[in-house]
Amino acid sequence: MGTTLVSWLGRTDLRAVAESHQVGLGPVAQALQTGRFDRLELLCDYGQDEVACYLAWIHDQFEAPVTPHHITLDSPTDFGAIYRHARQVVADTVESQQEGDNLAFHLSPGTPAMAAVWIILAKTRFPAELIESSIPGGVRTASIPFDIAADFLPDLLNHPDRELERLTAGLPPAAPEFSAIIHQSPAMQRAIARARRAAPRSIPVLIEGESGTGKELLARAIHQASPRRNRSFVTVNCGAIAPDLVESELFGHEKGAFTGAAARRAGYFEAAHTGTLFLDEIGELPKPAQVKLLRALQEGEVIRVGATSATSVDVRILAATNRTLVEEVAGGRFREDLFYRLAVAVIRLPPLREREGDTGLLLDRLLDQVNCESETEPGYTPKKLSVGARRLLIEHPWPGNVREMQNTLRRAAVWTPGPVVDTEDARDALLPRPRSKEGIEQDPILGQDIVQGVDLKAIIDRVERHYLERAIEVTAGNKSRAATLLGLGNATTLTNWLKKHGVQT
Ligand SMILES: Nc1ncnc2c1ncn2[C@@H]1O[C@H](COP(=O)(O)OP(=O)(O)OP(=O)(O)O)[C@@H](O)[C@H]1O
């Protein structure tokens, strides 16, 4: 019997070769030093030379055999690629193990996305011990206080059809709650199949997708298909609440808790008791409120602002974001522990441009809906699209997704007097694109008043510095990967940019 440790090679491990006086042994060698692991499978996303140096260094110190796996990731936060490589290495390892052998995954080296994948694998297909290490804490088993179900992993795999078959197998034939979601593309079928599987269970669901892709519509369908369907469905737009009011809105407040708190008031959590709470724009939640939200989810209770005791709540959480939350975690803007708590089931709604075959279907069905909505209006004639109008609308890129399409058709129906929306009517309905103009006006970079004069150099400096810092942060200081992320030719070019802006690595 023996234990195999599987781990990514991290930046600190590589630094340990030359700078162990500063960084210690690094998490991988620290784990080997315990003598608990008989073999090491090492996933390496660094240059061959750096890795060879590290392997020689490790070989000099420890007897355990080390098998390197050279892997090229386009991005260290690419969840899908990380998942596929890690799963392959683990599957091969398990196959070569003897009966009774054990498996451990190391959470500490690498990016948060890599750690997340180890947790997912250990909690689902390949039960394994999860370890973590640090200089002050030594090597210890990480206790992960929640379960992640295999069915509800993020859409990590690139085998759509097999995945779709697996997801739809055993689903009830009809799911009327989801019928309002017009779709036929395989990408949407996959998303809906996941939602149908997740719906009956009280697990949290995180819905990711661009604005107007139907996240709220899907959240309502999940609630409708759940045992809580006859209870309340409470929607909160986390981005629309003033930061200093978030806690009292979510958790309620006592009379006199702050200026303006004239009466005791229950928050959204209590309003959703026994039902579903839909936290829209969850990525906008300020960090202090994230701490409180995590506590509420873990404890199943909330404390009103100004109260001394807690109130129990039984709430199913559905959350939505138009950001990629794991990247927000990697960038330090969203708490990792809260992410794991919310991301038990992750469903990504693709933008319209990735929904093959959906545009035409949506145009027809949404126009039918517009006709239905308007049929009682005096003098309204139901509309149809001319061939040219249909072609024009099918070719439109729909940056605002289904919402933009819906509004365009509503406008076309208002402005077209007769029964046929022709190409010109459709073009007119598309033309007023107030959202993009407003978007630019509100954009701190692009929306400055040129008439007042703008400091172009300062703006460009700010953008450069911002992205340099983020690239260094998500790659944990790996310059060649940071250069790739930024589209710069090589690490030397990046180094020059870093020097110019005084960005520390
Ligand atoms: N597949 C669909 N079939 C029918 N209607 C849809 C579909 N997707 C979205 N809609 C409609 O488009 C509009 C926008 O959808 P919804 O509000 O759910 O999007 P969202 O992703 O939550 O947007 P935001 O991120 O801006 O809040 C709604 O009126 C919704 O009913």
The ligand as a Tripos MOL2 file, in Angstrom:
@<TRIPOS>MOLECULE
LIG
   31    33     1     0     0
SMALL
NO_CHARGES

@<TRIPOS>ATOM
      1 N1        -34.2530   31.9650  -24.4670 N.pl3     1 LIG1
      2 C1        -35.1810   32.8990  -24.2430 C.ar      1 LIG1
      3 N2        -36.4410   32.7140  -24.6690 N.ar      1 LIG1
      4 C2        -37.3770   33.6620  -24.4900 C.ar      1 LIG1
      5 N3        -37.1500   34.8440  -23.8800 N.ar      1 LIG1
      6 C3        -35.9280   35.0690  -23.4150 C.ar      1 LIG1
      7 C4        -34.8790   34.1040  -23.5620 C.ar      1 LIG1
      8 N4        -33.7620   34.6030  -22.9860 N.ar      1 LIG1
      9 C5        -34.0910   35.8120  -22.4980 C.ar      1 LIG1
     10 N5        -35.3820   36.1010  -22.7530 N.ar      1 LIG1
     11 C6        -36.0790   37.3560  -22.4190 C.3       1 LIG1
     12 O1        -35.1120   38.3980  -22.5570 O.3       1 LIG1
     13 C7        -35.2270   39.3490  -21.5130 C.3       1 LIG1
     14 C8        -33.9230   39.4090  -20.7330 C.3       1 LIG1
     15 O2        -33.7630   38.1810  -20.0080 O.3       1 LIG1
     16 P1        -33.2240   38.1360  -18.4950 P.3       1 LIG1
     17 O3        -33.6610   39.3640  -17.7400 O.co2     1 LIG1
     18 O4        -33.5390   36.8190  -17.9280 O.co2     1 LIG1
     19 O5        -31.6590   38.2630  -18.8240 O.3       1 LIG1
     20 P2        -30.4410   38.4090  -17.8060 P.3       1 LIG1
     21 O6        -29.3560   37.5460  -18.3440 O.co2     1 LIG1
     22 O7        -30.9050   38.1470  -16.4090 O.co2     1 LIG1
     23 O8        -30.0610   39.9230  -18.0190 O.3       1 LIG1
     24 P3        -29.1990   40.9050  -17.0470 P.3       1 LIG1
     25 O9        -27.8470   40.2570  -16.8390 O.co2     1 LIG1
     26 O10       -29.0730   42.1540  -17.8630 O.co2     1 LIG1
     27 O11       -29.9930   41.0540  -15.7950 O.co2     1 LIG1
     28 C9        -36.3870   38.9050  -20.6540 C.3       1 LIG1
     29 O12       -37.5350   39.5970  -21.0830 O.3       1 LIG1
     30 C10       -36.5140   37.4200  -20.9480 C.3       1 LIG1
     31 O13       -37.8260   36.9740  -20.7750 O.3       1 LIG1
@<TRIPOS>BOND
     1     1     2 1
     2     2     3 ar
     3     2     7 ar
     4     3     4 ar
     5     4     5 ar
     6     5     6 ar
     7     6     7 ar
     8     6    10 ar
     9     7     8 ar
    10     8     9 ar
    11     9    10 ar
    12    10    11 1
    13    11    12 1
    14    11    30 1
    15    12    13 1
    16    13    14 1
    17    13    28 1
    18    14    15 1
    19    15    16 1
    20    16    17 2
    21    16    18 1
    22    16    19 1
    23    19    20 1
    24    20    21 2
    25    20    22 1
    26    20    23 1
    27    23    24 1
    28    24    25 2
    29    24    26 1
    30    24    27 1
    31    28    29 1
    32    28    30 1
    33    30    31 1
@<TRIPOS>SUBSTRUCTURE
     1 LIG1         1 GROUP 0 **** ****
